[in-house]
């Protein structure tokens, strides 16, 4: 099972979209453990949306689609 997720940084008014097979561990990485990458600059992050998929490909396709920005205004 894979989860596509949308994170929001209220402090910086930023959105991040990703996918993972373990949302709990991934959120800890975004908020605490990560030492490099875009998300470390905008902590803390809160999960504001999730979608579940059976396959990695489905999750990757959905993440890519959401990152185009076409649906962001409809989700929120």
mmCIF file of the N, C-alpha and C atoms, coordinates in Angstrom:
data_MODEL
# 
_entry.id   MODEL 
# 
loop_
_atom_site.group_PDB 
_atom_site.id 
_atom_site.type_symbol 
_atom_site.label_atom_id 
_atom_site.label_alt_id 
_atom_site.label_comp_id 
_atom_site.label_asym_id 
_atom_site.label_entity_id 
_atom_site.label_seq_id 
_atom_site.pdbx_PDB_ins_code 
_atom_site.Cartn_x 
_atom_site.Cartn_y 
_atom_site.Cartn_z 
_atom_site.occupancy 
_atom_site.B_iso_or_equiv 
_atom_site.pdbx_formal_charge 
_atom_site.auth_seq_id 
_atom_site.auth_comp_id 
_atom_site.auth_asym_id 
_atom_site.auth_atom_id 
_atom_site.pdbx_PDB_model_num 
ATOM 1   N N  . UNK A 1 1  ? 0.845  -1.182 0.000   1.00 0.00 ? 1  UNK A N  1 
ATOM 2   C CA . UNK A 1 1  ? 0.000  0.000  0.000   1.00 0.00 ? 1  UNK A CA 1 
ATOM 3   C C  . UNK A 1 1  ? 0.891  1.247  0.000   1.00 0.00 ? 1  UNK A C  1 
ATOM 4   N N  . UNK A 1 2  ? 0.512  2.227  -0.800  1.00 0.00 ? 2  UNK A N  1 
ATOM 5   C CA . UNK A 1 2  ? 1.250  3.479  -0.897  1.00 0.00 ? 2  UNK A CA 1 
ATOM 6   C C  . UNK A 1 2  ? 0.316  4.651  -0.626  1.00 0.00 ? 2  UNK A C  1 
ATOM 7   N N  . UNK A 1 3  ? 0.872  5.695  -0.043  1.00 0.00 ? 3  UNK A N  1 
ATOM 8   C CA . UNK A 1 3  ? 0.094  6.879  0.295   1.00 0.00 ? 3  UNK A CA 1 
ATOM 9   C C  . UNK A 1 3  ? 0.678  8.097  -0.406  1.00 0.00 ? 3  UNK A C  1 
ATOM 10  N N  . UNK A 1 4  ? -0.167 8.820  -1.111  1.00 0.00 ? 4  UNK A N  1 
ATOM 11  C CA . UNK A 1 4  ? 0.191  10.140 -1.627  1.00 0.00 ? 4  UNK A CA 1 
ATOM 12  C C  . UNK A 1 4  ? -0.256 11.115 -0.553  1.00 0.00 ? 4  UNK A C  1 
ATOM 13  N N  . UNK A 1 5  ? 0.608  12.063 -0.227  1.00 0.00 ? 5  UNK A N  1 
ATOM 14  C CA . UNK A 1 5  ? 0.291  12.978 0.866   1.00 0.00 ? 5  UNK A CA 1 
ATOM 15  C C  . UNK A 1 5  ? 0.599  14.408 0.482   1.00 0.00 ? 5  UNK A C  1 
ATOM 16  N N  . UNK A 1 6  ? -0.132 15.305 1.125   1.00 0.00 ? 6  UNK A N  1 
ATOM 17  C CA . UNK A 1 6  ? 0.112  16.737 0.967   1.00 0.00 ? 6  UNK A CA 1 
ATOM 18  C C  . UNK A 1 6  ? 0.428  17.279 2.352   1.00 0.00 ? 6  UNK A C  1 
ATOM 19  N N  . UNK A 1 7  ? 1.569  17.942 2.445   1.00 0.00 ? 7  UNK A N  1 
ATOM 20  C CA . UNK A 1 7  ? 1.982  18.572 3.693   1.00 0.00 ? 7  UNK A CA 1 
ATOM 21  C C  . UNK A 1 7  ? 1.826  20.080 3.573   1.00 0.00 ? 7  UNK A C  1 
ATOM 22  N N  . UNK A 1 8  ? 1.587  20.711 4.702   1.00 0.00 ? 8  UNK A N  1 
ATOM 23  C CA . UNK A 1 8  ? 1.476  22.161 4.727   1.00 0.00 ? 8  UNK A CA 1 
ATOM 24  C C  . UNK A 1 8  ? 2.322  22.713 5.860   1.00 0.00 ? 8  UNK A C  1 
ATOM 25  N N  . UNK A 1 9  ? 3.115  23.729 5.537   1.00 0.00 ? 9  UNK A N  1 
ATOM 26  C CA . UNK A 1 9  ? 3.882  24.458 6.538   1.00 0.00 ? 9  UNK A CA 1 
ATOM 27  C C  . UNK A 1 9  ? 3.170  25.792 6.776   1.00 0.00 ? 9  UNK A C  1 
ATOM 28  N N  . UNK A 1 10 ? 2.448  25.873 7.880   1.00 0.00 ? 10 UNK A N  1 
ATOM 29  C CA . UNK A 1 10 ? 1.721  27.104 8.193   1.00 0.00 ? 10 UNK A CA 1 
ATOM 30  C C  . UNK A 1 10 ? 2.691  28.272 8.412   1.00 0.00 ? 10 UNK A C  1 
ATOM 31  N N  . UNK A 1 11 ? 3.808  27.989 9.046   1.00 0.00 ? 11 UNK A N  1 
ATOM 32  C CA . UNK A 1 11 ? 4.795  29.034 9.359   1.00 0.00 ? 11 UNK A CA 1 
ATOM 33  C C  . UNK A 1 11 ? 5.314  29.727 8.101   1.00 0.00 ? 11 UNK A C  1 
ATOM 34  N N  . UNK A 1 12 ? 5.477  28.952 7.008   1.00 0.00 ? 12 UNK A N  1 
ATOM 35  C CA . UNK A 1 12 ? 6.031  29.496 5.768   1.00 0.00 ? 12 UNK A CA 1 
ATOM 36  C C  . UNK A 1 12 ? 5.030  29.524 4.617   1.00 0.00 ? 12 UNK A C  1 
ATOM 37  N N  . UNK A 1 13 ? 3.792  29.065 4.875   1.00 0.00 ? 13 UNK A N  1 
ATOM 38  C CA . UNK A 1 13 ? 2.747  29.010 3.850   1.00 0.00 ? 13 UNK A CA 1 
ATOM 39  C C  . UNK A 1 13 ? 3.212  28.244 2.604   1.00 0.00 ? 13 UNK A C  1 
ATOM 40  N N  . UNK A 1 14 ? 3.761  27.050 2.841   1.00 0.00 ? 14 UNK A N  1 
ATOM 41  C CA . UNK A 1 14 ? 4.270  26.198 1.759   1.00 0.00 ? 14 UNK A CA 1 
ATOM 42  C C  . UNK A 1 14 ? 3.526  24.873 1.743   1.00 0.00 ? 14 UNK A C  1 
ATOM 43  N N  . UNK A 1 15 ? 3.409  24.288 0.556   1.00 0.00 ? 15 UNK A N  1 
ATOM 44  C CA . UNK A 1 15 ? 2.816  22.974 0.365   1.00 0.00 ? 15 UNK A CA 1 
ATOM 45  C C  . UNK A 1 15 ? 3.859  22.049 -0.228  1.00 0.00 ? 15 UNK A C  1 
ATOM 46  N N  . UNK A 1 16 ? 3.852  20.792 0.213   1.00 0.00 ? 16 UNK A N  1 
ATOM 47  C CA . UNK A 1 16 ? 4.732  19.758 -0.331  1.00 0.00 ? 16 UNK A CA 1 
ATOM 48  C C  . UNK A 1 16 ? 3.893  18.527 -0.643  1.00 0.00 ? 16 UNK A C  1 
ATOM 49  N N  . UNK A 1 17 ? 4.118  17.933 -1.800  1.00 0.00 ? 17 UNK A N  1 
ATOM 50  C CA . UNK A 1 17 ? 3.395  16.733 -2.215  1.00 0.00 ? 17 UNK A CA 1 
ATOM 51  C C  . UNK A 1 17 ? 4.402  15.610 -2.404  1.00 0.00 ? 17 UNK A C  1 
ATOM 52  N N  . UNK A 1 18 ? 4.092  14.439 -1.856  1.00 0.00 ? 18 UNK A N  1 
ATOM 53  C CA . UNK A 1 18 ? 4.974  13.292 -1.999  1.00 0.00 ? 18 UNK A CA 1 
ATOM 54  C C  . UNK A 1 18 ? 4.198  11.995 -1.907  1.00 0.00 ? 18 UNK A C  1 
ATOM 55  N N  . UNK A 1 19 ? 4.926  10.873 -1.993  1.00 0.00 ? 19 UNK A N  1 
ATOM 56  C CA . UNK A 1 19 ? 4.302  9.576  -1.775  1.00 0.00 ? 19 UNK A CA 1 
ATOM 57  C C  . UNK A 1 19 ? 5.262  8.697  -0.998  1.00 0.00 ? 19 UNK A C  1 
ATOM 58  N N  . UNK A 1 20 ? 4.708  7.697  -0.307  1.00 0.00 ? 20 UNK A N  1 
ATOM 59  C CA . UNK A 1 20 ? 5.510  6.838  0.546   1.00 0.00 ? 20 UNK A CA 1 
ATOM 60  C C  . UNK A 1 20 ? 4.770  5.536  0.825   1.00 0.00 ? 20 UNK A C  1 
ATOM 61  N N  . UNK A 1 21 ? 5.515  4.555  1.286   1.00 0.00 ? 21 UNK A N  1 
ATOM 62  C CA . UNK A 1 21 ? 4.882  3.317  1.747   1.00 0.00 ? 21 UNK A CA 1 
ATOM 63  C C  . UNK A 1 21 ? 4.727  3.324  3.270   1.00 0.00 ? 21 UNK A C  1 
ATOM 64  N N  . UNK A 1 22 ? 5.281  4.345  3.936   1.00 0.00 ? 22 UNK A N  1 
ATOM 65  C CA . UNK A 1 22 ? 5.170  4.454  5.394   1.00 0.00 ? 22 UNK A CA 1 
ATOM 66  C C  . UNK A 1 22 ? 5.059  5.923  5.774   1.00 0.00 ? 22 UNK A C  1 
ATOM 67  N N  . UNK A 1 23 ? 3.834  6.415  5.838   1.00 0.00 ? 23 UNK A N  1 
ATOM 68  C CA . UNK A 1 23 ? 3.603  7.841  6.072   1.00 0.00 ? 23 UNK A CA 1 
ATOM 69  C C  . UNK A 1 23 ? 4.141  8.301  7.420   1.00 0.00 ? 23 UNK A C  1 
ATOM 70  N N  . UNK A 1 24 ? 3.979  7.501  8.444   1.00 0.00 ? 24 UNK A N  1 
ATOM 71  C CA . UNK A 1 24 ? 4.450  7.903  9.777   1.00 0.00 ? 24 UNK A CA 1 
ATOM 72  C C  . UNK A 1 24 ? 5.960  8.150  9.776   1.00 0.00 ? 24 UNK A C  1 
ATOM 73  N N  . UNK A 1 25 ? 6.724  7.223  9.227   1.00 0.00 ? 25 UNK A N  1 
ATOM 74  C CA . UNK A 1 25 ? 8.182  7.391  9.166   1.00 0.00 ? 25 UNK A CA 1 
ATOM 75  C C  . UNK A 1 25 ? 8.574  8.555  8.268   1.00 0.00 ? 25 UNK A C  1 
ATOM 76  N N  . UNK A 1 26 ? 7.842  8.727  7.174   1.00 0.00 ? 26 UNK A N  1 
ATOM 77  C CA . UNK A 1 26 ? 8.169  9.804  6.237   1.00 0.00 ? 26 UNK A CA 1 
ATOM 78  C C  . UNK A 1 26 ? 7.929  11.164 6.882   1.00 0.00 ? 26 UNK A C  1 
ATOM 79  N N  . UNK A 1 27 ? 6.862  11.298 7.642   1.00 0.00 ? 27 UNK A N  1 
ATOM 80  C CA . UNK A 1 27 ? 6.581  12.562 8.313   1.00 0.00 ? 27 UNK A CA 1 
ATOM 81  C C  . UNK A 1 27 ? 7.653  12.884 9.352   1.00 0.00 ? 27 UNK A C  1 
ATOM 82  N N  . UNK A 1 28 ? 8.111  11.864 10.068  1.00 0.00 ? 28 UNK A N  1 
ATOM 83  C CA . UNK A 1 28 ? 9.199  12.065 11.027  1.00 0.00 ? 28 UNK A CA 1 
ATOM 84  C C  . UNK A 1 28 ? 10.449 12.541 10.291  1.00 0.00 ? 28 UNK A C  1 
ATOM 85  N N  . UNK A 1 29 ? 10.706 11.953 9.132   1.00 0.00 ? 29 UNK A N  1 
ATOM 86  C CA . UNK A 1 29 ? 11.860 12.371 8.337   1.00 0.00 ? 29 UNK A CA 1 
ATOM 87  C C  . UNK A 1 29 ? 11.733 13.835 7.917   1.00 0.00 ? 29 UNK A C  1 
ATOM 88  N N  . UNK A 1 30 ? 10.559 14.222 7.430   1.00 0.00 ? 30 UNK A N  1 
ATOM 89  C CA . UNK A 1 30 ? 10.354 15.611 7.006   1.00 0.00 ? 30 UNK A CA 1 
ATOM 90  C C  . UNK A 1 30 ? 10.492 16.583 8.171   1.00 0.00 ? 30 UNK A C  1 
ATOM 91  N N  . UNK A 1 31 ? 10.020 16.201 9.352   1.00 0.00 ? 31 UNK A N  1 
ATOM 92  C CA . UNK A 1 31 ? 9.978  17.133 10.474  1.00 0.00 ? 31 UNK A CA 1 
ATOM 93  C C  . UNK A 1 31 ? 11.170 17.072 11.421  1.00 0.00 ? 31 UNK A C  1 
ATOM 94  N N  . UNK A 1 32 ? 11.885 15.943 11.462  1.00 0.00 ? 32 UNK A N  1 
ATOM 95  C CA . UNK A 1 32 ? 12.925 15.797 12.482  1.00 0.00 ? 32 UNK A CA 1 
ATOM 96  C C  . UNK A 1 32 ? 14.250 15.246 11.976  1.00 0.00 ? 32 UNK A C  1 
ATOM 97  N N  . UNK A 1 33 ? 14.209 14.146 11.245  1.00 0.00 ? 33 UNK A N  1 
ATOM 98  C CA . UNK A 1 33 ? 15.436 13.410 10.936  1.00 0.00 ? 33 UNK A CA 1 
ATOM 99  C C  . UNK A 1 33 ? 16.182 13.882 9.694   1.00 0.00 ? 33 UNK A C  1 
ATOM 100 N N  . UNK A 1 34 ? 15.454 14.392 8.729   1.00 0.00 ? 34 UNK A N  1 
ATOM 101 C CA . UNK A 1 34 ? 16.085 14.804 7.481   1.00 0.00 ? 34 UNK A CA 1 
ATOM 102 C C  . UNK A 1 34 ? 17.150 15.863 7.691   1.00 0.00 ? 34 UNK A C  1 
ATOM 103 N N  . UNK A 1 35 ? 18.267 15.699 7.009   1.00 0.00 ? 35 UNK A N  1 
ATOM 104 C CA . UNK A 1 35 ? 19.385 16.648 7.135   1.00 0.00 ? 35 UNK A CA 1 
ATOM 105 C C  . UNK A 1 35 ? 19.600 17.477 5.870   1.00 0.00 ? 35 UNK A C  1 
ATOM 106 N N  . UNK A 1 36 ? 18.969 17.061 4.771   1.00 0.00 ? 36 UNK A N  1 
ATOM 107 C CA . UNK A 1 36 ? 19.120 17.811 3.522   1.00 0.00 ? 36 UNK A CA 1 
ATOM 108 C C  . UNK A 1 36 ? 17.812 17.751 2.755   1.00 0.00 ? 36 UNK A C  1 
ATOM 109 N N  . UNK A 1 37 ? 17.678 18.623 1.797   1.00 0.00 ? 37 UNK A N  1 
ATOM 110 C CA . UNK A 1 37 ? 16.479 18.651 0.977   1.00 0.00 ? 37 UNK A CA 1 
ATOM 111 C C  . UNK A 1 37 ? 15.624 19.884 1.229   1.00 0.00 ? 37 UNK A C  1 
ATOM 112 N N  . UNK A 1 38 ? 14.682 20.065 0.349   1.00 0.00 ? 38 UNK A N  1 
ATOM 113 C CA . UNK A 1 38 ? 13.832 21.251 0.352   1.00 0.00 ? 38 UNK A CA 1 
ATOM 114 C C  . UNK A 1 38 ? 12.985 21.352 1.615   1.00 0.00 ? 38 UNK A C  1 
ATOM 115 N N  . UNK A 1 39 ? 12.447 20.229 2.086   1.00 0.00 ? 39 UNK A N  1 
ATOM 116 C CA . UNK A 1 39 ? 11.485 20.294 3.191   1.00 0.00 ? 39 UNK A CA 1 
ATOM 117 C C  . UNK A 1 39 ? 12.090 20.706 4.526   1.00 0.00 ? 39 UNK A C  1 
ATOM 118 N N  . UNK A 1 40 ? 13.384 20.520 4.711   1.00 0.00 ? 40 UNK A N  1 
ATOM 119 C CA . UNK A 1 40 ? 13.968 20.878 6.018   1.00 0.00 ? 40 UNK A CA 1 
ATOM 120 C C  . UNK A 1 40 ? 13.932 22.384 6.276   1.00 0.00 ? 40 UNK A C  1 
ATOM 121 N N  . UNK A 1 41 ? 13.832 23.162 5.219   1.00 0.00 ? 41 UNK A N  1 
ATOM 122 C CA . UNK A 1 41 ? 13.833 24.623 5.354   1.00 0.00 ? 41 UNK A CA 1 
ATOM 123 C C  . UNK A 1 41 ? 12.514 25.181 5.877   1.00 0.00 ? 41 UNK A C  1 
ATOM 124 N N  . UNK A 1 42 ? 11.463 24.389 5.795   1.00 0.00 ? 42 UNK A N  1 
ATOM 125 C CA . UNK A 1 42 ? 10.128 24.918 6.064   1.00 0.00 ? 42 UNK A CA 1 
ATOM 126 C C  . UNK A 1 42 ? 9.394  24.162 7.165   1.00 0.00 ? 42 UNK A C  1 
ATOM 127 N N  . UNK A 1 43 ? 10.114 23.587 8.080   1.00 0.00 ? 43 UNK A N  1 
ATOM 128 C CA . UNK A 1 43 ? 9.508  22.860 9.206   1.00 0.00 ? 43 UNK A CA 1 
ATOM 129 C C  . UNK A 1 43 ? 8.809  23.820 10.145  1.00 0.00 ? 43 UNK A C  1 
ATOM 130 N N  . UNK A 1 44 ? 7.764  23.384 10.822  1.00 0.00 ? 44 UNK A N  1 
ATOM 131 C CA . UNK A 1 44 ? 7.174  22.043 10.856  1.00 0.00 ? 44 UNK A CA 1 
ATOM 132 C C  . UNK A 1 44 ? 6.136  21.852 9.756   1.00 0.00 ? 44 UNK A C  1 
ATOM 133 N N  . UNK A 1 45 ? 5.893  20.582 9.424   1.00 0.00 ? 45 UNK A N  1 
ATOM 134 C CA . UNK A 1 45 ? 4.911  20.180 8.413   1.00 0.00 ? 45 UNK A CA 1 
ATOM 135 C C  . UNK A 1 45 ? 3.740  19.461 9.076   1.00 0.00 ? 45 UNK A C  1 
ATOM 136 N N  . UNK A 1 46 ? 2.553  19.695 8.535   1.00 0.00 ? 46 UNK A N  1 
ATOM 137 C CA . UNK A 1 46 ? 1.349  18.986 8.954   1.00 0.00 ? 46 UNK A CA 1 
ATOM 138 C C  . UNK A 1 46 ? 0.737  18.301 7.742   1.00 0.00 ? 46 UNK A C  1 
ATOM 139 N N  . UNK A 1 47 ? 0.247  17.095 7.929   1.00 0.00 ? 47 UNK A N  1 
ATOM 140 C CA . UNK A 1 47 ? -0.441 16.375 6.859   1.00 0.00 ? 47 UNK A CA 1 
ATOM 141 C C  . UNK A 1 47 ? -1.830 16.973 6.707   1.00 0.00 ? 47 UNK A C  1 
ATOM 142 N N  . UNK A 1 48 ? -2.162 17.418 5.491   1.00 0.00 ? 48 UNK A N  1 
ATOM 143 C CA . UNK A 1 48 ? -3.481 18.008 5.274   1.00 0.00 ? 48 UNK A CA 1 
ATOM 144 C C  . UNK A 1 48 ? -4.330 17.203 4.296   1.00 0.00 ? 48 UNK A C  1 
ATOM 145 N N  . UNK A 1 49 ? -3.709 16.216 3.614   1.00 0.00 ? 49 UNK A N  1 
ATOM 146 C CA . UNK A 1 49 ? -4.472 15.391 2.675   1.00 0.00 ? 49 UNK A CA 1 
ATOM 147 C C  . UNK A 1 49 ? -3.705 14.105 2.402   1.00 0.00 ? 49 UNK A C  1 
ATOM 148 N N  . UNK A 1 50 ? -4.425 12.977 2.306   1.00 0.00 ? 50 UNK A N  1 
ATOM 149 C CA . UNK A 1 50 ? -3.814 11.702 1.929   1.00 0.00 ? 50 UNK A CA 1 
ATOM 150 C C  . UNK A 1 50 ? -4.738 10.949 0.991   1.00 0.00 ? 50 UNK A C  1 
ATOM 151 N N  . UNK A 1 51 ? -4.135 10.111 0.157   1.00 0.00 ? 51 UNK A N  1 
ATOM 152 C CA . UNK A 1 51 ? -4.851 9.203  -0.737  1.00 0.00 ? 51 UNK A CA 1 
ATOM 153 C C  . UNK A 1 51 ? -4.076 7.894  -0.760  1.00 0.00 ? 51 UNK A C  1 
ATOM 154 N N  . UNK A 1 52 ? -4.791 6.763  -0.712  1.00 0.00 ? 52 UNK A N  1 
ATOM 155 C CA . UNK A 1 52 ? -4.160 5.438  -0.683  1.00 0.00 ? 52 UNK A CA 1 
ATOM 156 C C  . UNK A 1 52 ? -4.228 4.782  -2.063  1.00 0.00 ? 52 UNK A C  1 
ATOM 157 N N  . UNK A 1 53 ? -3.142 4.043  -2.406  1.00 0.00 ? 53 UNK A N  1 
ATOM 158 C CA . UNK A 1 53 ? -3.062 3.334  -3.677  1.00 0.00 ? 53 UNK A CA 1 
ATOM 159 C C  . UNK A 1 53 ? -2.445 1.964  -3.465  1.00 0.00 ? 53 UNK A C  1 
ATOM 160 N N  . UNK A 1 54 ? -2.876 1.010  -4.260  1.00 0.00 ? 54 UNK A N  1 
ATOM 161 C CA . UNK A 1 54 ? -2.364 -0.353 -4.174  1.00 0.00 ? 54 UNK A CA 1 
ATOM 162 C C  . UNK A 1 54 ? -0.956 -0.467 -4.743  1.00 0.00 ? 54 UNK A C  1 
ATOM 163 N N  . UNK A 1 55 ? -0.660 0.268  -5.803  1.00 0.00 ? 55 UNK A N  1 
ATOM 164 C CA . UNK A 1 55 ? 0.647  0.111  -6.463  1.00 0.00 ? 55 UNK A CA 1 
ATOM 165 C C  . UNK A 1 55 ? 1.475  1.386  -6.390  1.00 0.00 ? 55 UNK A C  1 
ATOM 166 N N  . UNK A 1 56 ? 2.768  1.189  -6.460  1.00 0.00 ? 56 UNK A N  1 
ATOM 167 C CA . UNK A 1 56 ? 3.703  2.313  -6.463  1.00 0.00 ? 56 UNK A CA 1 
ATOM 168 C C  . UNK A 1 56 ? 3.476  3.189  -7.688  1.00 0.00 ? 56 UNK A C  1 
ATOM 169 N N  . UNK A 1 57 ? 3.222  2.557  -8.840  1.00 0.00 ? 57 UNK A N  1 
ATOM 170 C CA . UNK A 1 57 ? 3.006  3.311  -10.071 1.00 0.00 ? 57 UNK A CA 1 
ATOM 171 C C  . UNK A 1 57 ? 1.786  4.218  -9.961  1.00 0.00 ? 57 UNK A C  1 
ATOM 172 N N  . UNK A 1 58 ? 0.684  3.705  -9.396  1.00 0.00 ? 58 UNK A N  1 
ATOM 173 C CA . UNK A 1 58 ? -0.504 4.537  -9.213  1.00 0.00 ? 58 UNK A CA 1 
ATOM 174 C C  . UNK A 1 58 ? -0.193 5.743  -8.332  1.00 0.00 ? 58 UNK A C  1 
ATOM 175 N N  . UNK A 1 59 ? 0.547  5.514  -7.252  1.00 0.00 ? 59 UNK A N  1 
ATOM 176 C CA . UNK A 1 59 ? 0.905  6.601  -6.337  1.00 0.00 ? 59 UNK A CA 1 
ATOM 177 C C  . UNK A 1 59 ? 1.812  7.617  -7.026  1.00 0.00 ? 59 UNK A C  1 
ATOM 178 N N  . UNK A 1 60 ? 2.779  7.129  -7.777  1.00 0.00 ? 60 UNK A N  1 
ATOM 179 C CA . UNK A 1 60 ? 3.686  8.030  -8.491  1.00 0.00 ? 60 UNK A CA 1 
ATOM 180 C C  . UNK A 1 60 ? 2.939  8.862  -9.529  1.00 0.00 ? 60 UNK A C  1 
ATOM 181 N N  . UNK A 1 61 ? 2.025  8.230  -10.234 1.00 0.00 ? 61 UNK A N  1 
ATOM 182 C CA . UNK A 1 61 ? 1.237  8.956  -11.237 1.00 0.00 ? 61 UNK A CA 1 
ATOM 183 C C  . UNK A 1 61 ? 0.371  10.032 -10.586 1.00 0.00 ? 61 UNK A C  1 
ATOM 184 N N  . UNK A 1 62 ? -0.244 9.698  -9.459  1.00 0.00 ? 62 UNK A N  1 
ATOM 185 C CA . UNK A 1 62 ? -1.097 10.670 -8.760  1.00 0.00 ? 62 UNK A CA 1 
ATOM 186 C C  . UNK A 1 62 ? -0.273 11.829 -8.199  1.00 0.00 ? 62 UNK A C  1 
ATOM 187 N N  . UNK A 1 63 ? 0.891  11.505 -7.614  1.00 0.00 ? 63 UNK A N  1 
ATOM 188 C CA . UNK A 1 63 ? 1.780  12.550 -7.106  1.00 0.00 ? 63 UNK A CA 1 
ATOM 189 C C  . UNK A 1 63 ? 2.172  13.498 -8.231  1.00 0.00 ? 63 UNK A C  1 
ATOM 190 N N  . UNK A 1 64 ? 2.557  12.946 -9.355  1.00 0.00 ? 64 UNK A N  1 
ATOM 191 C CA . UNK A 1 64 ? 2.964  13.772 -10.495 1.00 0.00 ? 64 UNK A CA 1 
ATOM 192 C C  . UNK A 1 64 ? 1.812  14.670 -10.948 1.00 0.00 ? 64 UNK A C  1 
ATOM 193 N N  . UNK A 1 65 ? 0.601  14.106 -11.003 1.00 0.00 ? 65 UNK A N  1 
ATOM 194 C CA . UNK A 1 65 ? -0.560 14.872 -11.417 1.00 0.00 ? 65 UNK A CA 1 
ATOM 195 C C  . UNK A 1 65 ? -0.840 16.015 -10.449 1.00 0.00 ? 65 UNK A C  1 
ATOM 196 N N  . UNK A 1 66 ? -0.794 15.730 -9.160  1.00 0.00 ? 66 UNK A N  1 
ATOM 197 C CA . UNK A 1 66 ? -1.025 16.781 -8.174  1.00 0.00 ? 66 UNK A CA 1 
ATOM 198 C C  . UNK A 1 66 ? 0.041  17.866 -8.233  1.00 0.00 ? 66 UNK A C  1 
ATOM 199 N N  . UNK A 1 67 ? 1.266  17.478 -8.511  1.00 0.00 ? 67 UNK A N  1 
ATOM 200 C CA . UNK A 1 67 ? 2.353  18.464 -8.574  1.00 0.00 ? 67 UNK A CA 1 
ATOM 201 C C  . UNK A 1 67 ? 2.229  19.404 -9.761  1.00 0.00 ? 67 UNK A C  1 
ATOM 202 N N  . UNK A 1 68 ? 1.407  19.058 -10.741 1.00 0.00 ? 68 UNK A N  1 
ATOM 203 C CA . UNK A 1 68 ? 1.191  19.985 -11.857 1.00 0.00 ? 68 UNK A CA 1 
ATOM 204 C C  . UNK A 1 68 ? 0.422  21.212 -11.410 1.00 0.00 ? 68 UNK A C  1 
ATOM 205 N N  . UNK A 1 69 ? -0.234 21.117 -10.239 1.00 0.00 ? 69 UNK A N  1 
ATOM 206 C CA . UNK A 1 69 ? -0.973 22.251 -9.710  1.00 0.00 ? 69 UNK A CA 1 
ATOM 207 C C  . UNK A 1 69 ? -2.394 22.350 -10.210 1.00 0.00 ? 69 UNK A C  1 
ATOM 208 N N  . UNK A 1 70 ? -2.770 21.483 -11.137 1.00 0.00 ? 70 UNK A N  1 
ATOM 209 C CA . UNK A 1 70 ? -4.107 21.542 -11.711 1.00 0.00 ? 70 UNK A CA 1 
ATOM 210 C C  . UNK A 1 70 ? -5.172 21.349 -10.652 1.00 0.00 ? 70 UNK A C  1 
ATOM 211 N N  . UNK A 1 71 ? -4.938 20.417 -9.734  1.00 0.00 ? 71 UNK A N  1 
ATOM 212 C CA . UNK A 1 71 ? -5.980 20.095 -8.761  1.00 0.00 ? 71 UNK A CA 1 
ATOM 213 C C  . UNK A 1 71 ? -5.798 20.772 -7.417  1.00 0.00 ? 71 UNK A C  1 
ATOM 214 N N  . UNK A 1 72 ? -4.694 21.426 -7.170  1.00 0.00 ? 72 UNK A N  1 
ATOM 215 C CA . UNK A 1 72 ? -4.461 21.988 -5.834  1.00 0.00 ? 72 UNK A CA 1 
ATOM 216 C C  . UNK A 1 72 ? -5.573 22.938 -5.415  1.00 0.00 ? 72 UNK A C  1 
ATOM 217 N N  . UNK A 1 73 ? -6.039 23.764 -6.311  1.00 0.00 ? 73 UNK A N  1 
ATOM 218 C CA . UNK A 1 73 ? -7.104 24.697 -5.930  1.00 0.00 ? 73 UNK A CA 1 
ATOM 219 C C  . UNK A 1 73 ? -8.412 23.961 -5.650  1.00 0.00 ? 73 UNK A C  1 
ATOM 220 N N  . UNK A 1 74 ? -8.627 22.781 -6.212  1.00 0.00 ? 74 UNK A N  1 
ATOM 221 C CA . UNK A 1 74 ? -9.841 22.016 -5.948  1.00 0.00 ? 74 UNK A CA 1 
ATOM 222 C C  . UNK A 1 74 ? -9.754 21.239 -4.642  1.00 0.00 ? 74 UNK A C  1 
ATOM 223 N N  . UNK A 1 75 ? -8.533 20.826 -4.253  1.00 0.00 ? 75 UNK A N  1 
ATOM 224 C CA . UNK A 1 75 ? -8.366 20.067 -3.014  1.00 0.00 ? 75 UNK A CA 1 
ATOM 225 C C  . UNK A 1 75 ? -8.559 20.941 -1.789  1.00 0.00 ? 75 UNK A C  1 
ATOM 226 N N  . UNK A 1 76 ? -8.175 22.197 -1.883  1.00 0.00 ? 76 UNK A N  1 
ATOM 227 C CA . UNK A 1 76 ? -8.158 23.038 -0.688  1.00 0.00 ? 76 UNK A CA 1 
ATOM 228 C C  . UNK A 1 76 ? -9.043 24.230 -0.898  1.00 0.00 ? 76 UNK A C  1 
# 
